[in-house]
């Protein structure tokens, strides 16, 4: 059959319905997929359908979020016992916050390590999407690698989805190496973004393959809004800051390898580099978005390493119709290598990630709305914030018509402490907090990043807290007053911001 170059697998070809029946109640599934790319588009949706009629329950581990409505249908049909390490689906998010689904929010670089450390954490079935199977029975992935190598290594059974919507020329795009269990790992010898250390396929035990199915469904396209005035301003502030770093001799115009999160703000920030002074850029990131290929086309970017390609339909059509144009400039790796602390530190990554909110001392909340309700997850931002050369976090200063300030006295949930954050930026301005004491950071953040409508209110809080002393001054009774005000009054604005009760 087409794309299967290992003859013994031909007897394993099944329908999607047949393959889905190989999954049992309470199985733990390790599925391919990283931010909508390279996920199971045949078997896992059928598992969701079985759950609706049979009450099937499973635990699902992936690389990151899944595409289309897969997570939504699994949650809606009651299929999920537990989900990890990341999600971005509104229906699943609601189920998590209602305690209908257990959710483990995890640094994306640590899932594979967890599976190696906890020998009793079994993967019953790995479901992995592939472009093709080699003559040895090994798997050539599609648009993501994610956690697939560790899932395939640990799984008792393997189901392969051959996706014919992607060109077979993907062979050679990937660089796969399964790291040894700590502390016997050894050095990860990546010295530059384009260093290759492994195979262009995932080695597996062919005897574990129980089914192969075919699909031709493309990846769920990313939906990215065009840059608006706020995201353009954020991008310009970051470009100005990096330009100053060049002028003062700390960086060159090639900078250091870039990492950026996903979504509108991150994509807009990277898009800004297309018309910047910077040249011969490289990336060592998790996800390659539309902006990555804009930078290639603009002649600004030389090479990009990541764990997945997640792009809009328009960008995908452009990339895959002439994939050879980009293939030599790309590599996709397992996420415990794309997000490895050792490599991030060695290469000196400039990490640019987004926040839900940050506080006057530089602590960042990336995951929880008002401290309790999960949004998406921490993703890989912590891997890069803790280990990179520069850790930059960005968000708009306000939202919801100005009723919410994204800079608050104290974050309602802490994902990245002040110790891991170098630069904070909104459309109002940028605060470089490196080498500053907490009270110095507070004044700089308030003056540079806070919206004018909230600046006096936040300064009043800080001044009163400062008068009480302390290394990191706070008024505990008032620290979350902005969040409680939002919940009760629908706005963080306070009529009398000078009345903080000390």
BAMAR-360699 format. One record per residue (C-alpha): x, y, z. Coordinates in Angstrom, 1 decimal, m for minus. Example, Ala and Ser with C-alpha at 12.3 -4.5 7.8 and 13.67 -1.06 7.14 Angstrom:
# residues 2
+--------+--------+--------+
:      u :      v :      w :
+--------+--------+--------+
:   12.3 :   m4.5 :    7.8 :
:   13.7 :   m1.1 :    7.1 :
+--------+--------+--------+
This chain:
# residues 502
+--------+--------+--------+
:      u :      v :      w :
+--------+--------+--------+
:    0.0 :    0.0 :    0.0 :
:    1.0 :    3.6 :   m0.6 :
:    3.5 :    5.0 :    1.9 :
:    4.0 :    1.8 :    3.8 :
:    7.5 :    0.5 :    3.0 :
:    7.6 :   m2.2 :    5.6 :
:    5.7 :   m5.3 :    4.1 :
:    4.7 :   m6.9 :    7.5 :
:    2.5 :   m3.8 :    8.2 :
:    0.3 :   m4.4 :    5.2 :
:   m1.7 :   m6.9 :    7.3 :
:   m2.3 :   m4.3 :    9.9 :
:   m4.3 :   m1.9 :    7.8 :
:   m7.8 :   m1.4 :    9.3 :
:  m10.7 :    1.0 :    9.2 :
:  m10.8 :    3.8 :   11.7 :
:  m13.7 :    2.1 :   13.4 :
:  m11.8 :   m1.2 :   13.8 :
:   m8.7 :    0.6 :   15.1 :
:  m10.7 :    2.5 :   17.7 :
:  m12.1 :   m0.7 :   19.1 :
:   m8.6 :   m1.7 :   20.2 :
:   m8.8 :    1.0 :   22.9 :
:  m10.2 :   m0.3 :   26.2 :
:  m11.9 :    1.4 :   29.1 :
:   m9.5 :    3.3 :   31.4 :
:   m6.6 :    3.1 :   28.9 :
:   m3.9 :    5.8 :   29.0 :
:   m3.4 :    7.1 :   25.5 :
:   m0.3 :    8.9 :   24.3 :
:   m1.2 :   10.8 :   21.1 :
:    0.7 :   12.8 :   18.6 :
:    0.0 :   16.5 :   18.2 :
:    1.4 :   19.8 :   19.2 :
:   m0.7 :   23.0 :   18.9 :
:   m3.1 :   21.6 :   16.4 :
:   m0.3 :   20.1 :   14.3 :
:    0.3 :   16.4 :   13.5 :
:   m2.5 :   15.1 :   15.8 :
:   m4.7 :   12.1 :   15.5 :
:   m7.5 :   13.0 :   13.1 :
:   m9.1 :    9.6 :   12.7 :
:   m8.8 :    7.3 :   15.7 :
:   m9.0 :    9.7 :   18.6 :
:  m12.2 :   11.4 :   17.2 :
:  m13.7 :    7.9 :   16.9 :
:  m12.8 :    7.3 :   20.6 :
:  m14.8 :   10.3 :   21.5 :
:  m17.7 :    8.9 :   19.5 :
:  m17.4 :    5.6 :   21.3 :
:  m17.5 :    7.4 :   24.6 :
:  m20.9 :    8.9 :   23.8 :
:  m22.5 :    5.6 :   23.2 :
:  m20.4 :    3.2 :   25.4 :
:  m19.3 :    5.3 :   28.3 :
:  m15.6 :    4.8 :   27.4 :
:  m13.2 :    6.6 :   29.7 :
:   m9.6 :    7.3 :   28.9 :
:   m6.6 :    9.5 :   30.0 :
:   m5.0 :   11.5 :   27.1 :
:   m1.5 :   12.7 :   27.0 :
:   m0.2 :   14.7 :   24.0 :
:    2.5 :   17.1 :   23.0 :
:    0.3 :   20.1 :   23.4 :
:   m3.2 :   21.1 :   22.2 :
:   m5.1 :   19.1 :   19.6 :
:   m6.9 :   20.4 :   16.5 :
:  m10.4 :   20.6 :   15.2 :
:  m13.0 :   19.6 :   17.9 :
:  m11.2 :   16.5 :   19.2 :
:  m10.6 :   17.8 :   22.7 :
:  m14.1 :   19.4 :   22.8 :
:  m15.8 :   16.1 :   21.8 :
:  m13.8 :   14.1 :   24.2 :
:  m14.8 :   16.4 :   27.0 :
:  m18.4 :   16.8 :   25.8 :
:  m18.9 :   13.1 :   25.6 :
:  m17.4 :   12.4 :   29.0 :
:  m14.5 :   10.4 :   27.6 :
:  m11.8 :   12.1 :   29.6 :
:  m10.6 :   11.1 :   33.0 :
:   m7.4 :   13.1 :   32.9 :
:   m5.7 :   15.4 :   30.3 :
:   m2.2 :   16.6 :   30.2 :
:    0.1 :   18.5 :   29.6 :
:   m1.6 :   21.3 :   27.7 :
:   m5.0 :   22.2 :   26.1 :
:   m6.5 :   25.2 :   24.4 :
:  m10.1 :   24.2 :   23.8 :
:  m13.0 :   26.2 :   25.4 :
:  m15.2 :   23.1 :   25.9 :
:  m12.5 :   21.2 :   27.6 :
:  m11.5 :   24.3 :   29.6 :
:  m15.0 :   24.5 :   31.0 :
:  m15.0 :   20.8 :   31.9 :
:  m11.7 :   21.3 :   33.7 :
:  m12.9 :   24.2 :   35.7 :
:  m16.1 :   22.3 :   36.6 :
:  m14.0 :   19.4 :   37.9 :
:  m15.4 :   17.1 :   35.3 :
:  m11.9 :   16.4 :   33.9 :
:   m8.6 :   16.3 :   35.9 :
:   m6.0 :   18.4 :   34.3 :
:   m2.2 :   18.4 :   34.8 :
:   m0.6 :   21.6 :   33.7 :
:    3.0 :   20.9 :   33.0 :
:    6.1 :   22.5 :   31.5 :
:    6.2 :   21.0 :   28.0 :
:    9.8 :   20.1 :   28.3 :
:    9.2 :   17.9 :   31.3 :
:    6.5 :   15.4 :   30.2 :
:    8.9 :   12.9 :   28.7 :
:   11.1 :   13.1 :   31.8 :
:    8.1 :   12.4 :   34.0 :
:    7.2 :    9.3 :   32.0 :
:   10.8 :    8.0 :   32.3 :
:   11.0 :    8.7 :   36.0 :
:    7.7 :    7.2 :   37.0 :
:    8.0 :    3.6 :   35.7 :
:    4.5 :    2.8 :   36.8 :
:    3.0 :    5.5 :   34.6 :
:    2.1 :    3.3 :   31.6 :
:    1.0 :    4.2 :   28.1 :
:   m1.4 :    1.6 :   27.0 :
:   m1.8 :    2.8 :   23.4 :
:    0.2 :    5.3 :   21.3 :
:   m1.7 :    6.9 :   18.4 :
:    0.7 :    8.7 :   16.1 :
:    0.2 :   10.4 :   12.8 :
:    2.8 :    9.7 :   10.1 :
:    3.7 :   10.8 :    6.5 :
:    5.0 :    7.3 :    5.8 :
:    6.6 :    4.2 :    7.3 :
:   10.2 :    3.3 :    6.4 :
:   11.5 :    0.0 :    5.1 :
:   12.5 :   m0.9 :    8.7 :
:    9.0 :   m0.1 :   10.0 :
:   10.0 :    3.2 :   11.5 :
:    7.7 :    6.3 :   11.6 :
:    8.2 :    9.5 :    9.6 :
:    6.0 :   12.1 :   11.5 :
:    4.0 :   14.9 :    9.9 :
:    4.0 :   18.5 :   11.1 :
:    4.9 :   17.8 :   14.8 :
:    7.1 :   15.6 :   16.8 :
:    6.0 :   16.6 :   20.3 :
:    6.1 :   13.7 :   22.8 :
:    5.6 :   11.0 :   20.2 :
:    9.0 :    9.3 :   20.6 :
:    8.5 :    8.7 :   24.4 :
:    4.9 :    7.6 :   23.8 :
:    5.9 :    5.1 :   21.2 :
:    8.8 :    3.8 :   23.4 :
:    6.5 :    3.3 :   26.4 :
:    3.3 :    2.1 :   24.8 :
:    2.1 :   m1.5 :   24.9 :
:    0.3 :   m1.0 :   21.6 :
:    0.8 :    1.4 :   18.6 :
:   m1.7 :    2.7 :   16.1 :
:   m0.3 :    4.6 :   13.1 :
:   m2.3 :    7.1 :   11.1 :
:   m0.9 :    7.6 :    7.6 :
:   m1.9 :   11.1 :    6.5 :
:   m1.7 :   11.5 :    2.7 :
:   m2.5 :   15.2 :    2.8 :
:    1.2 :   15.8 :    3.5 :
:    4.0 :   15.3 :    1.0 :
:    6.3 :   12.3 :    1.4 :
:    9.2 :   14.8 :    1.0 :
:    8.8 :   15.4 :    4.7 :
:   11.4 :   12.6 :    5.1 :
:   14.5 :   14.5 :    6.3 :
:   12.6 :   17.3 :    8.1 :
:   12.8 :   15.7 :   11.5 :
:   15.6 :   15.1 :   14.0 :
:   14.7 :   12.4 :   16.4 :
:   16.7 :   11.3 :   19.4 :
:   15.2 :    9.6 :   22.5 :
:   17.1 :   10.8 :   25.6 :
:   18.3 :    8.4 :   28.3 :
:   16.7 :    8.5 :   31.7 :
:   18.2 :   10.9 :   34.1 :
:   20.8 :   10.9 :   35.5 :
:   22.4 :    8.8 :   32.8 :
:   21.4 :   11.2 :   29.9 :
:   24.7 :   12.7 :   28.9 :
:   25.1 :   15.9 :   27.0 :
:   22.6 :   17.0 :   24.3 :
:   25.2 :   18.1 :   21.7 :
:   23.2 :   20.8 :   20.0 :
:   25.6 :   23.8 :   19.4 :
:   23.5 :   25.8 :   16.9 :
:   19.8 :   25.9 :   15.8 :
:   20.6 :   23.8 :   12.8 :
:   22.6 :   21.0 :   14.6 :
:   21.2 :   17.6 :   14.0 :
:   21.8 :   14.8 :   16.5 :
:   19.4 :   12.0 :   15.6 :
:   17.4 :   10.2 :   13.0 :
:   14.9 :   11.5 :   10.4 :
:   12.4 :    9.0 :   11.7 :
:   11.1 :    7.6 :   15.0 :
:   12.5 :    4.2 :   15.8 :
:    9.9 :    1.8 :   17.1 :
:    9.4 :   m1.9 :   17.9 :
:    7.4 :   m3.1 :   14.9 :
:    5.9 :   m5.9 :   16.9 :
:    3.9 :   m3.4 :   19.0 :
:    2.0 :   m2.0 :   15.9 :
:   m1.6 :   m3.3 :   16.1 :
:   m3.3 :   m1.1 :   13.4 :
:   m2.6 :    1.3 :   10.6 :
:   m5.3 :    3.6 :    9.3 :
:   m5.3 :    6.1 :    6.4 :
:   m6.5 :    9.7 :    6.5 :
:   m6.2 :   12.7 :    4.3 :
:   m7.5 :   15.4 :    6.6 :
:   m5.0 :   18.3 :    6.9 :
:   m4.1 :   20.0 :   10.2 :
:   m6.6 :   22.2 :   11.8 :
:   m5.6 :   25.6 :   10.5 :
:   m4.4 :   28.2 :   13.0 :
:   m6.6 :   31.3 :   13.3 :
:   m4.4 :   34.4 :   13.7 :
:   m5.8 :   37.9 :   13.6 :
:   m3.8 :   40.6 :   11.8 :
:   m1.6 :   42.7 :   14.0 :
:   m3.6 :   45.6 :   15.6 :
:   m2.4 :   48.9 :   17.1 :
:   m1.6 :   47.3 :   20.4 :
:    0.3 :   44.3 :   19.2 :
:    2.2 :   46.5 :   16.7 :
:    3.2 :   48.8 :   19.5 :
:    4.3 :   45.9 :   21.7 :
:    6.4 :   44.6 :   18.8 :
:    8.0 :   48.0 :   18.2 :
:    8.9 :   48.4 :   21.9 :
:   10.7 :   45.0 :   21.8 :
:   12.5 :   45.8 :   18.5 :
:   13.6 :   49.1 :   20.0 :
:   14.9 :   47.4 :   23.1 :
:   16.8 :   44.8 :   21.1 :
:   18.2 :   47.5 :   18.9 :
:   19.5 :   49.2 :   22.1 :
:   21.1 :   46.0 :   23.2 :
:   22.9 :   45.9 :   19.8 :
:   24.0 :   49.5 :   20.0 :
:   25.4 :   48.9 :   23.5 :
:   27.4 :   45.9 :   22.3 :
:   25.5 :   43.2 :   24.1 :
:   24.1 :   41.6 :   20.9 :
:   24.8 :   41.7 :   17.2 :
:   22.3 :   42.4 :   14.5 :
:   21.8 :   38.7 :   14.2 :
:   20.8 :   38.7 :   17.8 :
:   20.6 :   35.2 :   19.4 :
:   18.1 :   32.4 :   18.5 :
:   14.5 :   33.5 :   19.0 :
:   11.7 :   31.7 :   20.7 :
:    8.1 :   32.9 :   20.7 :
:    4.9 :   31.6 :   22.1 :
:    1.7 :   31.1 :   20.0 :
:   m1.2 :   33.4 :   19.2 :
:   m1.9 :   36.8 :   18.0 :
:    0.5 :   38.8 :   20.1 :
:    3.5 :   36.5 :   19.6 :
:    2.9 :   36.3 :   15.8 :
:    2.7 :   40.0 :   15.6 :
:    5.9 :   40.5 :   17.5 :
:    7.8 :   38.2 :   15.2 :
:    6.2 :   39.7 :   12.1 :
:    7.7 :   43.0 :   13.2 :
:   11.2 :   41.6 :   12.6 :
:   10.5 :   41.5 :    8.8 :
:   11.0 :   45.3 :    8.5 :
:   13.6 :   45.6 :   11.3 :
:   17.3 :   46.3 :   11.2 :
:   18.1 :   42.7 :   12.2 :
:   19.4 :   40.1 :    9.8 :
:   20.6 :   36.5 :    9.5 :
:   18.3 :   35.5 :   12.3 :
:   17.7 :   32.0 :   13.7 :
:   15.0 :   30.4 :   15.8 :
:   15.1 :   27.7 :   18.4 :
:   11.5 :   27.5 :   19.5 :
:    8.5 :   25.2 :   20.1 :
:    6.1 :   26.2 :   17.3 :
:    6.6 :   27.8 :   13.9 :
:    3.8 :   30.1 :   13.0 :
:    3.0 :   32.2 :    9.9 :
:    5.5 :   34.8 :   11.0 :
:    8.4 :   32.3 :   10.7 :
:    7.7 :   31.9 :    7.0 :
:    7.2 :   35.6 :    6.5 :
:   10.7 :   36.0 :    7.9 :
:   12.1 :   33.4 :    5.5 :
:   10.4 :   35.1 :    2.6 :
:   11.7 :   38.5 :    3.7 :
:   15.2 :   37.1 :    3.7 :
:   15.6 :   37.8 :    7.5 :
:   15.6 :   34.3 :    8.8 :
:   18.3 :   31.7 :    8.1 :
:   17.1 :   28.6 :   10.0 :
:   14.3 :   27.6 :   12.4 :
:   14.2 :   24.7 :   14.9 :
:   11.0 :   23.7 :   16.7 :
:    8.7 :   20.8 :   17.6 :
:    5.8 :   21.7 :   15.3 :
:    4.5 :   23.8 :   12.4 :
:    1.2 :   25.4 :   13.2 :
:    0.0 :   27.8 :   10.5 :
:   m3.1 :   29.3 :    8.8 :
:   m4.6 :   27.6 :    5.8 :
:   m3.2 :   30.3 :    3.5 :
:    0.3 :   29.8 :    4.9 :
:    0.0 :   26.0 :    4.8 :
:   m1.0 :   26.0 :    1.1 :
:    2.0 :   28.2 :    0.3 :
:    4.4 :   26.0 :    2.3 :
:    3.4 :   22.6 :    1.2 :
:    3.0 :   23.3 :   m2.5 :
:    6.7 :   24.2 :   m2.6 :
:    8.1 :   22.5 :    0.5 :
:   11.6 :   22.0 :   m0.9 :
:   11.9 :   25.8 :   m0.7 :
:   11.8 :   25.7 :    3.1 :
:   12.8 :   22.1 :    4.0 :
:   16.6 :   22.7 :    4.2 :
:   15.9 :   25.6 :    6.6 :
:   13.8 :   23.7 :    9.1 :
:   14.0 :   20.9 :   11.7 :
:   11.4 :   19.5 :   14.0 :
:   12.5 :   17.8 :   17.2 :
:   11.0 :   16.1 :   20.2 :
:    9.7 :   18.7 :   22.7 :
:   12.0 :   17.5 :   25.5 :
:   14.9 :   18.6 :   23.2 :
:   13.2 :   21.7 :   21.7 :
:   12.5 :   22.8 :   25.3 :
:   15.6 :   21.3 :   27.0 :
:   17.1 :   23.6 :   29.7 :
:   20.6 :   22.6 :   28.7 :
:   20.2 :   23.6 :   25.0 :
:   18.2 :   26.8 :   25.8 :
:   21.0 :   27.9 :   28.1 :
:   23.8 :   27.0 :   25.8 :
:   22.4 :   28.7 :   22.7 :
:   21.3 :   31.8 :   24.7 :
:   17.7 :   31.9 :   23.6 :
:   15.8 :   35.1 :   23.5 :
:   12.4 :   34.0 :   24.8 :
:    9.3 :   36.1 :   24.0 :
:    6.1 :   34.9 :   25.6 :
:    2.7 :   36.2 :   26.5 :
:    1.0 :   36.8 :   29.9 :
:   m2.5 :   37.0 :   31.2 :
:   m1.3 :   39.5 :   33.8 :
:    1.8 :   40.6 :   35.6 :
:    2.3 :   42.5 :   38.8 :
:    4.3 :   45.5 :   39.9 :
:    7.2 :   43.3 :   41.0 :
:    7.5 :   41.3 :   37.8 :
:    5.7 :   38.1 :   38.7 :
:    3.7 :   36.6 :   35.7 :
:    0.5 :   34.7 :   35.5 :
:    0.2 :   32.8 :   32.2 :
:   m2.5 :   30.3 :   33.0 :
:   m5.3 :   31.3 :   35.4 :
:   m8.2 :   33.8 :   35.1 :
:   m8.6 :   35.5 :   38.5 :
:   m6.4 :   32.9 :   40.1 :
:   m8.8 :   30.0 :   39.8 :
:  m10.0 :   29.2 :   36.3 :
:   m7.6 :   27.5 :   33.9 :
:   m7.2 :   29.2 :   30.6 :
:   m4.9 :   27.0 :   28.5 :
:   m1.7 :   26.1 :   30.4 :
:    1.9 :   27.1 :   31.0 :
:    3.1 :   25.5 :   27.8 :
:    6.8 :   25.9 :   27.2 :
:    7.1 :   29.5 :   28.4 :
:    8.6 :   28.4 :   31.7 :
:   11.3 :   26.3 :   30.0 :
:   12.5 :   29.3 :   28.1 :
:   12.0 :   31.9 :   30.9 :
:   14.0 :   30.0 :   33.4 :
:   16.9 :   29.1 :   31.1 :
:   17.2 :   31.7 :   28.3 :
:   19.5 :   34.6 :   27.7 :
:   16.6 :   37.0 :   27.8 :
:   13.1 :   36.4 :   29.2 :
:   10.5 :   38.8 :   27.8 :
:    6.8 :   38.7 :   28.6 :
:    4.2 :   40.8 :   26.8 :
:    0.5 :   41.5 :   27.1 :
:   m1.9 :   44.5 :   26.4 :
:   m2.1 :   46.9 :   29.3 :
:   m5.9 :   46.7 :   29.4 :
:   m8.8 :   44.7 :   27.9 :
:  m12.6 :   44.4 :   27.9 :
:  m13.0 :   48.1 :   27.0 :
:  m10.6 :   49.1 :   29.8 :
:  m12.4 :   47.3 :   32.6 :
:   m9.4 :   45.0 :   33.2 :
:   m5.9 :   46.1 :   33.9 :
:   m3.3 :   43.4 :   33.1 :
:   m0.9 :   44.9 :   35.5 :
:   m2.1 :   44.4 :   39.1 :
:   m0.7 :   44.8 :   42.6 :
:   m0.2 :   41.0 :   43.0 :
:   m0.8 :   38.3 :   40.3 :
:   m3.7 :   36.0 :   41.2 :
:   m1.6 :   33.0 :   40.2 :
:    2.1 :   32.8 :   39.7 :
:    3.6 :   30.8 :   36.8 :
:    6.9 :   32.8 :   36.4 :
:    8.4 :   34.4 :   39.4 :
:   10.2 :   37.8 :   39.4 :
:   13.5 :   35.8 :   39.4 :
:   12.8 :   34.4 :   35.9 :
:   11.6 :   37.6 :   34.2 :
:   13.9 :   40.1 :   32.5 :
:   11.6 :   42.4 :   30.5 :
:    7.9 :   43.2 :   30.6 :
:    6.1 :   45.0 :   27.9 :
:    2.7 :   46.4 :   26.9 :
:    1.6 :   48.7 :   24.2 :
:    2.3 :   51.5 :   26.7 :
:    6.0 :   50.8 :   27.0 :
:    8.7 :   48.4 :   28.2 :
:   10.4 :   47.8 :   31.6 :
:   13.8 :   46.2 :   31.6 :
:   13.9 :   44.9 :   35.2 :
:   17.3 :   43.2 :   35.1 :
:   19.4 :   44.0 :   38.2 :
:   16.6 :   46.0 :   39.9 :
:   15.4 :   45.5 :   43.4 :
:   11.7 :   45.0 :   43.9 :
:   10.8 :   48.6 :   44.7 :
:   12.8 :   49.8 :   41.7 :
:   11.0 :   47.3 :   39.5 :
:    7.6 :   48.5 :   40.8 :
:    8.2 :   52.1 :   39.9 :
:    9.6 :   51.3 :   36.5 :
:    6.7 :   48.9 :   35.6 :
:    4.0 :   51.4 :   36.8 :
:    5.6 :   54.2 :   34.9 :
:    6.3 :   52.3 :   31.7 :
:    3.7 :   49.6 :   31.3 :
:    0.5 :   50.5 :   33.0 :
:   m2.3 :   52.2 :   31.1 :
:   m2.8 :   55.9 :   32.1 :
:   m6.3 :   55.1 :   33.4 :
:   m4.8 :   52.8 :   36.1 :
:   m1.4 :   54.4 :   36.7 :
:   m2.5 :   56.6 :   39.6 :
:   m4.5 :   53.9 :   41.2 :
:   m1.6 :   51.4 :   41.1 :
:    0.9 :   54.0 :   42.3 :
:   m1.3 :   54.8 :   45.3 :
:   m1.3 :   51.1 :   46.2 :
:    2.4 :   50.9 :   45.9 :
:    3.1 :   54.1 :   47.9 :
:    1.0 :   53.0 :   50.8 :
:    2.6 :   49.5 :   50.7 :
:    6.0 :   51.1 :   50.6 :
:    5.3 :   53.2 :   53.6 :
:    4.9 :   50.0 :   55.7 :
:    8.3 :   48.7 :   54.8 :
:    9.4 :   45.3 :   53.6 :
:   11.6 :   44.0 :   50.8 :
:    8.6 :   43.4 :   48.6 :
:    5.9 :   45.8 :   50.0 :
:    2.3 :   44.6 :   49.9 :
:   m0.9 :   45.3 :   51.7 :
:   m2.3 :   41.8 :   52.0 :
:   m5.9 :   43.0 :   52.6 :
:   m5.7 :   45.0 :   49.3 :
:   m3.4 :   42.9 :   47.2 :
:   m6.3 :   41.2 :   45.3 :
:   m8.8 :   44.0 :   45.7 :
:   m8.5 :   44.7 :   41.9 :
:   m9.6 :   41.1 :   41.2 :
:  m12.5 :   41.2 :   43.7 :
:  m13.5 :   44.6 :   42.4 :
:  m13.7 :   43.1 :   38.9 :
:  m15.8 :   40.2 :   40.1 :
:  m18.3 :   42.3 :   42.1 :
:  m18.4 :   45.5 :   40.0 :
:  m17.3 :   44.3 :   36.5 :
:  m14.3 :   46.6 :   36.5 :
:  m10.9 :   47.1 :   38.2 :
:  m11.5 :   50.9 :   38.3 :
:  m11.9 :   52.2 :   41.8 :
:  m13.6 :   55.5 :   42.5 :
:  m11.3 :   56.3 :   45.4 :
:   m8.0 :   54.6 :   44.8 :
:   m6.4 :   56.4 :   47.7 :
:   m8.4 :   54.6 :   50.3 :
:   m6.4 :   51.4 :   50.6 :
:   m6.9 :   50.1 :   54.1 :
:   m3.5 :   49.6 :   55.7 :
+--------+--------+--------+
